[in-house]
């Protein structure tokens, strides 16, 4: 939930869009509307998770009283995984430094993700629209069920490669991989946001997270910080402050 709150705060603090962006008379600009849509989607996903958690609490209470009603559809959704750490590892290199074009390596190599392919969760398989599937995937992320979230975001990107939520889904896929310490595929996911979704409001965050992923691989690319500073001067304050600290830490 802290990750989500931070994201919502960042979206709320983000600027209204570049100067001169066309505005509809009496309505928000395209950039404003995109942020509003993103907030509404995440709020709906959070609301769905609250309802699921409330139902689980009600069932546990009934079980303690000796009254066990049949499980509901929501109760069948997998709970949080216990085999992965829920918190991110501090950003320190944990691999031997390597030389060369690190961004090029991320583009050119696509190694296995280090584990068996996650089966698609039932709720994700039953999602009828792009928004339904996105909200289901985001809900698994809120539950810290990273395997289910990864599988659902992967399925979203496979089914709907041109949907307006694709950039956000690609970013959150990177987050699910990063939190599982799978830094190379996480970096690849963030890189796709940067290169394939240049108009997404997730690009500044993706630049920061790609730099963090490289650091965990014992690598660095100073051009990422330059791009963040020059092309995204209106990025959220927390993104810029974290990028400055990381830039100093890695020696750029």
N, C-alpha and C positions, 0 to 999 in steps of 0.2 A: 504494500500500500504506500510506503514511503517513496518508492520509485515512481508510482503513479502520481502521487501528490506533487512531487518535484517536477514531473513532466507537465502536469496541468498548470503549475505555477509558471514554468518556463513559457508555455504557450500563451498564458495570460499576459506575461511581461513582454512578449515579442512585439515588434513594431507593427504598425498597420499595413506596411508594405512600402515599396519604393515610391519615391516622390513621382507624381505624375501618373500613377496607376489609374486606369479608368474606373470611375465609380458610377454605379447606377443611380439615377435620381431617386433620392429618398431611401436608398438601400446601401448595404455594405459593399466594399470593393471585392474583387475576386479573391485577393489574399485574405481579407477579413472573413469571407464566407468559407474559405478552406479551413481556416483555424476554427471557426464556429462548428463546422461539420465534424472536424476531428475531435473537438471537445464533446460534442453531443454523442458521438460514437463511443468514446471512452466512458462517458457517464452511463450510457446504457449498459455497457459491459460490466461496469462496477455495480450497477443496480441489480443486474442478473446474478452476479456473484453473491451479493448481500442476500438475495432471496434464497439462493442455494444454501448458503451458510445458515440462514435462519431455519430452513427446513431440516438441516442436519442437526441443529441444536434441539429442535422440537422432537426429532426422532430419538435422540439420546436421552432427553428428558422422559419421554414415554417409556423407553426401555428400562430406565431406572425405576419407574413406577410399576413395571411389570406389564405395561401395555405397549405392544410392539406392532404398529400398523405395517402393512406391506410397504416395501420401499417404493419411492416415487422415481420418475425418470431422472430428476435432478440428482437423487442420491446415488445413481449409477455412475455419475461422472467421477473419474479418479481424483483422489485427494492429492495433497502435496507429496512430492517424492522426498524420501529421507536419505537417498544415497548421493545427493549433491549438496554442496554448501549453499545456504540461502543468501550469503553475503559475498560481495565481490572481494577478490584478493587485492590488497594494496598494490598500486602500480609500480612494481619494481622488476627489473629484468630477471628472468628465471631461465634463460638459455644463453648459450655461448654467443657472443656478438658475431654477426656475419657481415660480409661486405657485399657491395653491389647495389643494384637498383631494387630496393625492397618492394616498392609498389609494383614494379614489373613482375617480381616473383609472385605476388599475390594474384596478379592478372593471369599469368601463364600457367601456374600450377593449381591443380584442384585435387589435393590428396583426399583420401577417405576421412571422414569426420571422426574417426577414432572409436566408433561404437556401432552396434547393430542399428539398422534403420528402424525408427520408431513407427509402430503401427498407428494408423489414423484412428483417433478416438471416436467412439460412436456418435457423440454429439456433433463433432465436426463433419463426419460422413453424412449426417442427416441435414446439415445446413442447406437451406434452399436458395439463398441469394448471396452475392459477394459480401454484403454487409453482415449477414447472419454468420457466415464463416469467419470473417474478420473479428467480430465481437466474441465468437466462441474461442478463437485462438487467444485473443487478448484476455479473456476471462481465465483461461488456463495459466497465463503468465501471472495474473494477479494472485492466483492460488499457489504460485511458485511450483506448479507442475510443469517443469521446463521441458520434459520429454514430450508431453502432450501438446504444449504450446509450439514447440519446434515442428512437430508433425503437422499441426493445423496450419501454421504459417506457410510451411512448405507446400501444403495442398492448395492454399489460397493462391500462392504465386504460380503454381502449375496450372490451376484452372483459369485464373483471371490475370494474365500478364499485363493487360492494358487498363485495368480498372483504376479509378482515381485514388483508391486506397493502397495501391501496389507499393508506392514509395514508403509509406508508413509500415506496411507489412514487412518489407525488406529490412527496414531499420530494426523492428522489434525481433525479427528472426536473428539479426546480429546480436541483439541484447541477450536472447535466450542462449545463444552459443557462448557468448562472452562469460556469462555468469556460471556456465558449466566448465570454464577454463579451456575451451576449445578455441584458442585465440586465432589460429590461422583461418578456419572457415568463418569465424566472426569477422575478421578483417576483410575477407572477401565479400561478405554481405554488406558491410559498411561501404566498401569501395563501390559496389553496384549502386547504392543510393547516390553517391557522389557523382558517378559517371552517367547513370541512366535516368536519374530523376533530379536534374539540376534545379528545377523549380520547386522542389519539395522543401518545406520548412524543417525537415530532418537533416538537411545537408550539413549545417554547422555542427550539430551533435554528432553526425557520422564522421566528420573530419576529426573531432576530438577522440571519438571511440576508436577510429582506425589508428591514430597515433598511440593510444593506450594499448591496443592489440599488438602493434609493432614493438612497443617497449617490453611487453611480456614475452615476446619472442627474442628479446635481446637485440632488437633492431631499432632504427629511427629513420625518419624522413622529414627533414626540416621544412621542406616545401609545403607540408600540410599546415604548419602554423602560419606560414606566409599567406597561403590561400585563405585561411580563416580570417586573418587580420585585414587583408586587402579586399577580398570579395564579399565578406560578410561582416562589415563593421557594426551592423545593428543586431548581431547575434545576442542571445540572452546573456545577461551579466554573469551568471554562474558558469556558463560555457566558456566565456572569455577568460574568467579568472582561473578556472581549472586548466585551460590551455596554456596560460602564462606560466603557471606553476610547473606543468609538465614540460614545457619548452625549456625552462631553466634546469629541470631535473635531468633531462636527457642530453643537455649541452648543445642546444641549437641556438 
